[in-house]
Amino acid sequence: MSLIHLDGFDEYSGASDPAMQYTMNGQFSTSAGRYGGGALNISGYNQTIQYVLPSPQTEIWLGFAMNNQETGSQQLVLALGSPSNTEGALWYQGNSGAWTFYRGQQDSSLGSATKAIAVNSWHWIEVHYKIDPSAGVIELWIDGVQIMDLTGVDNSKTGGTSLTTLTFGGANNSQAAYYDDLYILNTSGSANNGRLGDSRIETLKPTSDAGPNNGTPSSGSTHYAMVDENQNDGSTSTITIANTSGQEELFGMGSLAGTPATVHAVKVTCIAEKTDGGSCSGESVVSSSGTAAEGASTPLLTSFSLIGGIFETDPHTSAAWAYGAVNAMDCGFQIP
């Protein structure tokens, strides 16, 4: 399997931040996260936060932390499908502690199990979902305990066999909740073979100029100081780099706060724009012990947008990342 998305929601300035990858009429909090930092928030009727998968998927694994703010009537926790159709949905009944997966948003129950979660407390939820009109699979874990294992079910409302969106919240009786530390796996690749278990996604920011630093800072001579803000500041401080292949900005990064037993991946996120006509592309870079890997080359727009890549293995060893290697890595941006 392979990680196709992960987010700790730590460094957004709000729902309109260029780095925000979600369509939302819910909210974003900069301070309500599980380990500090940000979190997504469903706080009212019909609020939703939707993520569009990088490509249609038949089968996904996903994990996220949820902090329920109230108990009571049924709560639409998660919907899987497309922008126009919900193929399957997970609901939670706060009064009874029952979790139920439905075909469609709530068309017919596919299975139910009970495991109550405490209000105003973070809980870890993982889902394995394979969509199929007759051979569908649904597995559900709450705080590491599997409570649902459904096979051979029709979990496709439209008869389709692919998912394109993941949506938190919705429905006119949704209860308030925070969401944090999201990951999504698909069935390709070989680095992450199975659900990841309770995971923390920690955000590191630049702390030094690692070199090369070919660009020009908007002020001063220290490059990393232009891109080390807690949240994206738009065009307040920037680095301008020539549209010439090989031009690069590379930074030393901060260290992890904890000592993880396993590092599943490193994700590099850059915010960039082009300032003139003509085509221009950029790509994220991670360097470990002098060996670099690049994310996908992405065309730049005339407004700030996201450039990024997920690196599941250390480019220097071609094996899983070690804690020390993450603390010693350099990250940045280059013109391909």
C-alpha positions as CSV (number, residue, x, y, z in Angstrom):
1,M,0.0,0.0,0.0
2,S,1.0,3.6,-0.3
3,L,0.2,6.8,1.5
4,I,-1.7,9.2,-0.7
5,H,-2.5,11.8,1.9
6,L,-1.6,12.9,5.4
7,D,-2.3,16.1,7.3
8,G,-1.8,17.3,10.9
9,F,-3.7,20.5,10.3
10,D,-1.0,22.4,12.2
11,E,0.0,25.3,9.9
12,Y,-3.1,26.6,8.1
13,S,-4.0,30.3,8.7
14,G,-7.7,29.5,7.9
15,A,-10.1,27.9,5.4
16,S,-8.8,30.2,2.6
17,D,-5.1,29.4,3.1
18,P,-3.5,28.4,-0.3
19,A,-2.2,25.2,1.5
20,M,-5.7,24.2,2.6
21,Q,-6.7,21.1,0.5
22,Y,-10.3,20.9,1.6
23,T,-13.7,22.2,0.5
24,M,-15.4,23.2,3.7
25,N,-18.3,25.0,5.2
26,G,-17.1,23.7,8.5
27,Q,-14.4,25.5,10.4
28,F,-10.6,25.4,11.1
29,S,-9.1,26.1,14.5
30,T,-5.5,27.0,14.9
31,S,-5.2,25.8,18.5
32,A,-7.6,22.9,19.1
33,G,-5.5,20.1,17.7
34,R,-4.7,16.8,19.5
35,Y,-1.1,17.8,20.3
36,G,-1.5,21.6,19.9
37,G,-1.6,23.2,16.5
38,G,-4.7,23.1,14.3
39,A,-7.8,20.9,13.8
40,L,-10.8,20.7,11.6
41,N,-14.1,21.4,13.3
42,I,-17.7,20.5,12.5
43,S,-19.7,22.7,14.8
44,G,-23.2,23.1,13.3
45,Y,-25.9,21.6,11.2
46,N,-25.0,20.6,7.6
47,Q,-21.4,21.6,8.0
48,T,-18.9,19.5,6.0
49,I,-15.2,19.3,5.3
50,Q,-14.4,17.4,2.1
51,Y,-11.2,16.1,0.6
52,V,-10.9,15.1,-3.0
53,L,-8.6,12.0,-3.4
54,P,-5.7,12.5,-5.8
55,S,-7.2,9.9,-8.1
56,P,-10.3,7.5,-8.0
57,Q,-9.7,4.6,-5.6
58,T,-11.5,1.2,-5.3
59,E,-10.0,0.5,-1.9
60,I,-8.6,2.7,0.9
61,W,-7.4,2.6,4.5
62,L,-7.7,5.8,6.5
63,G,-7.1,6.9,10.1
64,F,-8.0,10.1,12.0
65,A,-8.4,11.4,15.5
66,M,-11.9,12.6,16.6
67,N,-12.9,14.6,19.6
68,N,-16.6,14.7,20.1
69,Q,-17.9,17.8,21.8
70,E,-21.4,16.6,22.6
71,T,-23.5,13.5,22.8
72,G,-27.0,12.7,21.8
73,S,-28.6,12.0,18.5
74,Q,-26.9,10.2,15.6
75,Q,-23.8,11.9,14.2
76,L,-22.6,11.5,10.6
77,V,-18.9,11.0,11.1
78,L,-17.6,10.1,7.7
79,A,-19.0,9.8,4.2
80,L,-17.2,8.2,1.2
81,G,-18.2,8.7,-2.4
82,S,-18.1,11.5,-5.0
83,P,-19.0,15.2,-4.8
84,S,-22.5,14.4,-5.9
85,N,-23.1,11.0,-4.3
86,T,-22.4,9.3,-1.0
87,E,-21.7,5.6,-1.6
88,G,-21.3,4.7,2.1
89,A,-21.3,6.5,5.5
90,L,-20.3,5.9,9.1
91,W,-22.6,7.2,11.8
92,Y,-22.2,7.3,15.6
93,Q,-25.0,7.2,18.1
94,G,-23.8,9.0,21.2
95,N,-26.5,7.8,23.6
96,S,-25.9,4.1,22.9
97,G,-22.3,4.1,21.7
98,A,-23.3,2.4,18.4
99,W,-21.4,2.7,15.2
100,T,-23.2,1.9,12.0
101,F,-22.1,1.8,8.4
102,Y,-24.8,2.6,5.8
103,R,-25.1,2.2,2.0
104,G,-25.5,5.7,0.8
105,Q,-25.8,8.3,3.4
106,Q,-28.3,6.4,5.4
107,D,-30.2,4.3,2.9
108,S,-29.8,0.8,4.5
109,S,-27.7,-0.5,7.4
110,L,-24.7,-2.7,6.4
111,G,-23.6,-3.4,10.0
112,S,-23.5,-2.0,13.5
113,A,-21.3,-2.4,16.6
114,T,-21.1,-0.7,20.0
115,K,-18.1,1.0,21.5
116,A,-18.8,4.2,23.4
117,I,-16.3,7.1,23.2
118,A,-15.9,9.8,25.8
119,V,-17.0,13.4,25.1
120,N,-14.3,16.0,25.0
121,S,-11.6,13.4,24.6
122,W,-9.5,12.4,21.6
123,H,-10.2,8.9,20.0
124,W,-8.4,7.2,17.2
125,I,-10.6,5.8,14.3
126,E,-9.5,3.7,11.4
127,V,-11.5,2.4,8.4
128,H,-10.8,0.0,5.6
129,Y,-13.3,0.4,2.8
130,K,-13.4,-1.5,-0.5
131,I,-16.3,-0.4,-2.6
132,D,-18.2,-3.0,-4.7
133,P,-21.9,-3.7,-5.5
134,S,-21.5,-7.3,-4.2
135,A,-18.0,-7.9,-2.8
136,G,-17.6,-4.8,-0.7
137,V,-15.4,-4.8,2.4
138,I,-15.8,-2.6,5.5
139,E,-13.6,-2.8,8.6
140,L,-13.7,-0.4,11.6
141,W,-11.3,0.1,14.5
142,I,-11.9,2.4,17.5
143,D,-8.8,3.1,19.7
144,G,-7.1,0.1,18.2
145,V,-10.0,-2.3,18.8
146,Q,-11.6,-3.8,15.7
147,I,-15.4,-3.6,16.1
148,M,-16.6,-4.3,12.6
149,D,-15.6,-6.7,9.9
150,L,-18.0,-6.9,6.9
151,T,-17.2,-8.8,3.7
152,G,-19.3,-9.5,0.6
153,V,-21.5,-6.5,1.1
154,D,-23.1,-4.1,-1.4
155,N,-21.6,-0.8,-0.2
156,S,-22.0,1.1,-3.4
157,K,-25.2,3.1,-3.6
158,T,-24.7,3.9,-7.3
159,G,-23.3,0.6,-8.3
160,G,-19.9,2.1,-9.0
161,T,-16.5,0.8,-7.9
162,S,-14.5,3.9,-7.2
163,L,-14.3,6.6,-4.5
164,T,-13.3,10.2,-5.2
165,T,-14.1,12.1,-2.0
166,L,-13.9,11.8,1.7
167,T,-16.2,14.0,3.8
168,F,-16.4,14.7,7.5
169,G,-19.7,15.8,8.9
170,G,-22.9,16.7,7.1
171,A,-26.6,15.9,7.5
172,N,-29.0,18.1,9.5
173,N,-28.3,16.4,12.8
174,S,-24.5,16.3,12.9
175,Q,-23.0,16.8,16.3
176,A,-20.0,19.1,17.0
177,A,-16.6,17.4,16.7
178,Y,-12.9,18.1,16.0
179,Y,-10.8,16.1,13.6
180,D,-7.0,15.8,13.5
181,D,-4.0,13.7,12.2
182,L,-5.6,12.3,9.0
183,Y,-3.9,9.6,6.8
184,I,-5.1,7.8,3.7
185,L,-3.6,4.7,2.1
186,N,-4.4,3.1,-1.2
187,T,-3.5,-0.4,-2.4
188,S,-0.4,0.5,-4.6
189,G,3.2,0.6,-3.4
190,S,5.0,-1.5,-0.8
191,A,6.1,0.9,2.0
192,N,3.1,0.9,4.3
193,N,1.4,-2.5,4.2
194,G,-1.6,-2.3,6.4
195,R,-3.3,0.1,8.7
196,L,-0.9,2.4,10.5
197,G,-2.4,2.4,14.0
198,D,-2.6,5.5,16.2
199,S,-0.3,8.0,14.5
200,R,0.8,11.6,15.1
201,I,1.5,13.9,12.2
202,E,4.1,16.4,13.3
203,T,4.9,19.6,11.4
204,L,8.5,20.8,11.2
205,K,9.5,24.3,9.8
206,P,12.8,25.6,8.4
207,T,15.4,26.6,10.9
208,S,18.5,27.2,8.7
209,D,19.8,27.7,5.2
210,A,21.2,24.3,4.1
211,G,22.2,25.2,0.6
212,P,22.0,25.5,-2.2
213,N,20.0,28.7,-1.8
214,N,19.8,30.2,-5.2
215,G,16.9,32.6,-4.7
216,T,16.6,36.1,-3.5
217,P,14.9,36.8,-0.1
218,S,12.3,39.6,-0.1
219,S,14.3,41.2,2.8
220,G,17.6,40.5,4.6
221,S,20.0,37.8,3.6
222,T,18.7,34.8,5.6
223,H,16.6,32.7,3.3
224,Y,14.8,30.4,5.8
225,A,13.4,33.3,7.7
226,M,11.2,34.1,4.7
227,V,9.5,30.7,4.9
228,D,9.4,29.7,8.6
229,E,6.1,31.3,9.6
230,N,3.7,29.4,11.8
231,Q,1.0,29.9,9.1
232,N,1.3,30.8,5.5
233,D,1.5,34.7,5.2
234,G,0.8,35.0,1.5
235,S,3.3,37.5,-0.1
236,T,4.5,39.2,3.1
237,S,7.9,37.4,3.1
238,T,9.0,35.4,0.1
239,I,12.0,34.0,-1.9
240,T,12.2,34.7,-5.6
241,I,13.9,32.1,-7.7
242,A,14.7,32.2,-11.4
243,N,12.8,29.9,-13.8
244,T,15.9,27.9,-14.7
245,S,16.3,24.2,-14.3
246,G,18.2,23.2,-11.2
247,Q,17.7,26.5,-9.3
248,E,16.9,25.4,-5.7
249,E,16.2,26.5,-2.1
250,L,17.0,23.9,0.5
251,F,16.6,24.3,4.3
252,G,17.5,22.6,7.5
253,M,14.4,21.6,9.4
254,G,13.4,21.5,13.1
255,S,13.6,18.3,15.1
256,L,10.7,16.0,16.1
257,A,9.3,16.7,19.5
258,G,8.9,13.0,20.3
259,T,10.9,9.8,19.6
260,P,8.6,7.8,17.4
261,A,9.0,4.0,17.1
262,T,8.1,4.2,13.5
263,V,8.2,7.0,10.9
264,H,5.7,6.1,8.1
265,A,6.6,9.0,5.8
266,V,7.9,12.5,5.3
267,K,5.7,15.0,3.5
268,V,7.2,18.1,2.1
269,T,4.8,21.1,1.5
270,C,5.7,24.3,-0.4
271,I,3.6,27.3,-1.3
272,A,4.7,28.9,-4.6
273,E,3.5,31.0,-7.5
274,K,4.9,32.3,-10.8
275,T,5.3,36.1,-11.2
276,D,5.3,36.4,-15.0
277,G,3.8,34.9,-18.1
278,G,4.9,31.7,-19.7
279,S,5.1,28.2,-18.3
280,C,6.9,27.5,-15.0
281,S,6.9,24.3,-12.8
282,G,8.2,23.5,-9.4
283,E,8.8,20.4,-7.3
284,S,9.4,19.7,-3.6
285,V,12.7,18.2,-2.5
286,V,13.9,16.2,0.5
287,S,17.6,15.5,1.0
288,S,19.0,12.8,3.4
289,S,22.8,12.5,3.9
290,G,23.3,14.3,0.5
291,T,20.9,12.0,-1.4
292,A,17.9,13.9,-2.8
293,A,14.4,12.9,-3.9
294,E,11.9,15.0,-5.7
295,G,8.1,15.2,-5.7
296,A,6.1,15.5,-8.8
297,S,6.7,18.4,-11.1
298,T,3.8,20.7,-10.8
299,P,2.8,23.7,-13.0
300,L,2.8,27.0,-11.1
301,L,-0.1,29.5,-11.2
302,T,0.0,33.3,-11.0
303,S,-1.4,33.0,-7.4
304,F,0.0,31.0,-4.5
305,S,-0.8,27.2,-4.6
306,L,0.4,24.0,-3.1
307,I,3.5,22.0,-4.3
308,G,4.2,18.9,-2.4
309,G,5.3,15.3,-2.2
310,I,5.1,12.3,0.2
311,F,8.3,10.3,0.6
312,E,7.7,7.0,2.3
313,T,11.4,5.9,2.3
314,D,14.7,7.6,3.1
315,P,16.3,8.5,-0.3
316,H,19.7,7.7,1.1
317,T,19.0,4.2,2.3
318,S,15.9,3.3,0.2
319,A,14.5,1.9,3.5
320,A,12.0,3.3,6.1
321,W,12.9,6.6,7.6
322,A,14.8,6.4,10.9
323,Y,14.1,9.0,13.6
324,G,17.6,10.4,13.4
325,A,17.5,10.8,9.6
326,V,14.3,12.8,9.9
327,N,15.9,15.2,12.3
328,A,19.0,15.6,10.0
329,M,17.1,15.9,6.7
330,D,16.9,19.1,4.5
331,C,13.8,20.0,2.6
332,G,12.9,22.6,0.0
333,F,11.9,23.5,-3.5
334,Q,13.5,23.5,-7.0
335,I,12.8,24.2,-10.6
336,P,12.9,20.8,-12.5
